[in-house]
C-alpha cells in the first residue's frame, strides 16, 4: 500500500517543482521612472490561461529553408507534427528530437533537414526591451545550444493588449544567433508606483512605536502578574501615569488654544474705544 502511495506523491512533488521552475524563469521586474514594472510570462490572464506559453507546446517560424520551434520558459512539447530531421544534438537526438530543449532549429543541408538546439529554458535570461519605454515589453534570450557553437535565440515579447500576433519573421546574425518577436498581452507590464502618497515613512514609524509600546505593556503586565502577584487593574505598569494622560493632553491643547487664541483676541481688543 505504501508503495502505491509513493508514486502519486512523487508525481505531485515533480509537478510542483516544474511549476515553480517555470514561474521563476518567466518572472522579471524593472525599476524606472519611479515605478516598478513587473512581468510574468507564465501568469494566467484573460483568454490566455498559460500566459505567453504556447498551448500547442511550441511556436513555429519558417523563413526560406530554415524552421524554428521554440517555447518560452519551458521545454518543447510536440503533441503533433514532431520534427523529423537528422542530428538534433543537445535536444533528444534523432529518435526523440525536440524533447529536451527550448529552441530547435532545422536547416536544409544538401537535401537533408539537420536539426540543432539553440537554447534551454535553464539558461534563459530576461531583460527589458527599451529602458526608456519599459512598458514596451521584454526580451527572452536562450543560449546553451550545440556544444561546438555558441548558439542563441532572442524572442522579443512585445506588449499588445487586445490580441496575439504569432512570430512570423526570423532574423539571423553571426553564425548561430537568431531573433524573432511575439506580440502578446503577457508582454504588458503591471506598473506599480515606486513611491507612496507621502505617508509611507510616517506609517512605518507609527507601527514601530505601537509595537514597542505593546511589547512594553505586555512585558510589564506579565512581570507584575507572575513575579509581583499583583491582580486587577493595578497589573498595568505605571497605571497612575497612564490615567493622567488624557487630562494632560487636554490641558496641553487648552493652553495652546489660549496662547494663540488669546493673543489674537488681545490684538483685536487692544485699541481704545473712540466716541464720535
Residue pairs with C-beta under 8 A, 6 or more apart in sequence:
21 121
22 42
22 53
22 73
22 74
22 121
23 40
23 42
23 43
25 73
25 74
25 121
25 122
25 124
25 126
26 39
26 40
26 41
26 42
26 43
26 51
26 52
26 53
26 72
26 73
26 126
27 38
27 39
27 40
27 41
27 42
27 126
28 38
28 39
28 40
28 126
28 127
28 128
28 138
29 36
29 37
29 38
29 39
30 36
30 37
30 39
30 128
30 131
30 134
30 189
31 37
31 194
32 131
32 134
33 134
33 194
34 193
34 194
34 195
35 134
35 191
35 192
35 193
35 194
36 191
36 192
36 193
36 194
37 128
37 134
37 135
37 189
37 190
37 191
37 192
38 189
38 190
38 191
38 192
39 126
39 138
39 186
39 187
39 189
39 190
40 51
40 186
41 51
41 52
41 53
41 72
41 73
41 138
41 140
41 157
41 186
41 187
42 50
42 51
42 52
42 53
42 73
43 51
43 186
44 50
44 51
45 51
45 185
45 186
46 185
48 164
48 184
48 185
48 186
51 186
52 72
52 157
52 182
52 184
52 186
52 187
53 71
53 72
53 73
53 74
54 71
54 72
56 79
56 80
57 71
57 76
57 77
57 78
57 79
58 69
58 70
58 71
58 76
58 77
58 78
58 98
59 69
59 70
59 71
59 72
59 166
59 167
59 182
60 67
60 68
60 69
61 67
61 68
61 70
61 167
61 168
61 169
61 170
61 180
62 68
62 170
63 169
63 170
65 107
65 108
66 105
66 106
66 107
66 108
66 170
66 172
67 83
67 105
67 106
67 113
68 103
68 104
68 105
68 106
68 118
68 153
68 170
68 178
68 180
69 76
69 78
69 83
69 98
69 103
69 104
69 106
70 76
70 102
70 103
70 104
70 118
70 142
70 153
70 155
70 180
71 77
71 102
71 103
71 121
72 102
72 140
72 155
72 157
72 182
73 102
73 121
73 124
73 140
74 102
74 121
75 99
75 100
75 101
75 102
75 120
75 121
76 91
76 98
76 99
76 101
76 102
76 103
76 104
78 98
78 99
82 97
82 98
83 97
83 98
83 104
83 106
83 113
83 115
84 97
84 113
85 94
85 97
85 106
85 112
85 113
85 114
85 115
86 94
86 112
86 113
86 114
86 115
87 94
87 114
87 115
87 116
88 94
88 97
88 98
88 104
88 115
88 116
88 117
89 116
89 117
89 146
89 147
90 100
90 101
90 116
90 117
90 120
90 144
90 145
90 146
90 147
91 97
91 98
91 99
91 100
91 101
91 104
91 115
91 116
91 117
92 98
92 99
92 100
92 101
97 104
97 115
98 104
98 115
100 120
101 117
101 118
101 119
101 120
101 145
102 119
102 120
102 121
102 124
102 142
103 117
103 118
103 119
103 142
103 145
103 153
104 115
104 116
104 117
104 118
105 115
105 116
105 117
105 118
105 151
105 178
106 113
106 114
106 115
107 113
107 114
107 116
108 114
116 145
116 146
116 149
116 151
117 144
117 145
117 146
117 151
118 142
118 143
118 145
118 151
118 152
118 153
118 176
118 178
119 141
119 142
119 143
119 144
119 145
119 151
119 152
119 153
120 142
120 144
121 142
122 144
123 142
123 143
123 144
124 140
124 141
124 142
125 140
125 141
125 143
126 138
126 139
126 140
126 141
127 138
127 139
127 141
128 134
128 138
128 139
129 136
129 137
129 138
129 139
129 156
129 158
130 136
134 189
135 159
135 188
135 189
135 191
136 158
136 159
137 156
137 157
137 158
137 159
137 187
137 188
138 156
138 157
138 187
139 154
139 155
139 156
139 157
140 154
140 155
140 157
141 152
141 153
141 154
141 155
142 152
142 153
142 154
142 155
143 150
143 151
143 152
143 153
145 151
145 152
145 176
146 176
149 175
149 176
150 176
151 176
151 177
151 178
152 176
152 177
152 178
153 177
153 178
153 179
153 180
154 177
154 178
154 179
154 180
155 167
155 179
155 180
155 181
155 182
156 179
156 180
156 181
156 182
157 181
157 182
157 184
157 186
157 187
158 181
158 182
158 183
158 184
158 187
159 183
159 184
159 185
159 187
159 188
159 189
160 183
160 184
160 185
160 187
160 188
161 185
161 188
162 185
163 183
164 182
164 183
164 184
164 185
165 182
165 183
165 184
166 182
167 180
167 181
167 182
169 180
169 181
170 178
170 179
170 180
171 178
171 179
171 180
172 178
172 179
173 179
216 237
217 236
217 237
220 236
220 237
220 238
221 235
221 236
221 237
223 237
224 230
224 234
224 235
224 236
224 237
225 231
225 235
233 239
236 242
